[in-house]
Amino acid sequence: MPLSTVLKTPLTGEYTQPTGLWINNEWVEGVDKKTFEVINPATEEVICSVSEATEKDVDIAVKAARKAFNGVWKTTTPQQRGIYLTNLADLIEKNSDLLAAVESLDNGKSISMARGDVKAVAGCIRYYGGWADKIEGKTIDIDPQSFHYTRQEPIGVCGQIIPWNFPLLMLAWKIGPALATGNTIVMKTAEQTPLSALVFANLVKEAGFPAGVLNIISGLGKVAGAAIASHMDIDKVAFTGSTPVGRAIMKAAASSNLKKVTLELGGKSPNIVFDDADIEQAISWVNFGIYYNHGQCCCAGSRVYVQEGIYDKFIAAFKKRAEENHVGDPFDEKTFQGPQVSQLQYDRIMSYIEHGKESGATVLTGGGRHGDKGYFIQPTIFSDVTADMKIMKEEIFGPVAAIAKFKTEEEVVHLANDSAYGLAAAIHTGDLNTAIRVSNSLHAGTVWVNSYNLLHHQLPFGGYKESGIGRELGEAALANYTQTKSVAIRLGGALF
Ligand code: ADP
């Protein structure tokens, strides 16, 4: 099959879409010449087909990454690694319209949000470029007869498996710290959204990265993803996606070569509105918390707890606000919410909505399909949701908010923490003491106060409990990609 095809977006007109596997700084076909179709979620039509990596292709990519790790990448100075990353950030900015347009085409996210993602991608890569020559060990003074120091060494060949909700951003969060610290990579994108990463791959060589340092392959989770998780020559696997797949990856790592594992998994994050909150502001943030990226966020604020004094006023105003969200064509500049990513996700979300209706929760707004083509779902709010209902407990990953009323701070802290997940949480209050006290009590890796979804590459992000292992972003992410070596030098004199 050809290694590229000409596609068109409303923003860019025609462009050349790579469709092969990016291995060793070259476009190649898969060994078995398999392909899979990529669907436009706004129209349900096939966009194109791309090469599908099998176990054999994973193996070829791992060999390329191993050769680069042991060779050219080992002799590349940290400063030079930083220069490659900042070159890449410049190229992302230069190609930002194309990257954003391809992201919208393939994922269905609104073009304004795709532009925001691409800006964040460049910011993240530039930030980790800055870290490359600041990876330092320590000297440790133990006794005058010896000299001890530590080195922060790269882990080796890293397998990285990313989801479809933020295809480029998740790629950036993963490759930034891994490359800055001197690792090499085999990256597998999600089968629903391979296209933007393939456009991105063209920039890797242009930025100067040597062959084999960053390999990007499209493939299915059960085939290429599973091959990465169980590969005997991958030293570390980093995964973002659902909790069940995270468990499977950890098991595969354990039963193969005990590769290091970091996981960023699901969530069911509480968003708490106290009586003393600025209600207009709180509604904006609750709306943004659940409907941003069509609810397809691991940290979506999907459990909304509102204190009894403002409950009625809040739900009336939130309903009005949700109904004003513009749902439609991702390429329309006014659009806030595009389609869900796939038929499978659409069906999953609709079955949760049906379940919510059957279990007696009130549909305040939405609850159905939007339009007659594409995987669009109306922004949906359930009120009177009780703690035992599935829609309050399980991750829906769609534009569905579940609201419940609470009386006291103690009660809401208990409700908020009564979850297997612990990715994020938010509090809306006018009282600083409440904000700090409740933030300290919540079991979550991130707590937003009077805001939501404020993520930044300088700030660590990750989960408590079943929401994950390890932290992405910030300085914290460097620890995922380095291992400490202690060196002890005897300066002289016999020990005994
Ligand atoms: P979702 O259910 O939201 O699609 P997944 O957790 O299934 O999310 O997918 C996230 C990523 O994990 C994708 O790149 C997918 O291909 C990959 N994946 C799915 N199943 C497996 C598996 N068994 N082993 C490794 N990777 C997998």
Residues whose N, C-alpha, C, O or C-beta is under 5 A from the ligand:
A	BS01	ADP	I161 I162 P163 K188 T189 A190 E191 G219 L220 G221 K222 G225 A226 A229 T240 G241 S242 V245 A248
